[in-house]
Amino acid sequence: MNKMLNDVKNHLMTGISYALPIIIAGSLMVAVAKIIGLMFGESNLDAFADSEGMKHWLYLTQDIGFKIIGLMNYVLGAYVAFSIAGKKGLAAGFTAGLIASLTGSGFLGAILGGLLAGYSSEWVARKIRIEGSAASSVPLIILPFITVGLQVLVMRLLLGDALSWINLALMAWVQSMTEDGTSTVVLAAVLGGMICFDLGGPVNKAAWGTANVLFLSGVYLPAILVNVAIIIPPLGYAAARFLRPGNFSQTLKEAGNGGVIMGILGISEGAIPFTLKNPARLIPLNVLAGVLGAVCVALFKAYPIMPPLGGLYGGFTVGHPWAYFIGALVGTVVIALGANLLVNFNDDETAAPQSAVDDIEIRFD
């Protein structure tokens, strides 16, 4: 049973990992258009749908960005199926995403449809075999006919309305949490603590995945909370390294230099080398920093004005950006001070070469 649940979780995370570039690309298009529009004093680009000139181009860029984000259910359903069955699951997986978008069942329908597509494609490929000259009809005709037919029967006719109702009810519940001050703080504390608990591990990914599947349905605040929490650990240890350099070995000093970049970009794994020095003390510190940082964002009422971006620069895509930056600063300070008080990061490394930490190099060939 545990193995099956782990397999399902891995398939879901694979689908989300394929969907992430779509989220980022679409969000960037919307964010760039809206930020440039704000520079022109225009907060609503929809008014320029039928105009001409620069503002119309900004509207078109925003429109394309939202359409890219609209591909999320398709990509999620297809690549959940792909993680199970490979290429033969893609047709039914894309159909799952299409049905999820048409019925309003959202990420829930895309995920369930993707699982059905993948496992049904595997079953058909194993059980139905035709020898001779007609063998090619199985992958080209029979398999897509059966698996896509199952999508229409199960995900559209049988479950479509029910999943749509569940998805809408779930979104309404989360939306109500984001509008109620107390509930938003609780949500922020849970997500912030989970993100900073294992720095890219299963708990981190569970919170990250939850925020991103809600993102797919237009509920953006959880993604904002998660984005802030992700940048806190690497920036916190980078700040600790610069605050008290004598407390760090040469290797961790170099890791701290890279932590600045990882924090700005939103890569929580940059804090792992530091946390491993004393997990018993530093994991609770990381969790505390993530909770306090995300809670500050909620208390100061940051709110989405466009699909939010990750990383430190994501603050420019939210309302009350100072709340985003204060949350990041609070979490960073908690780690910067606490880490130096709790742990000595020097070690007995005999001849740790400077190449132990990879340099970050950007090249244009």
Disulfide bonds with the S-S distance in Angstrom:
none
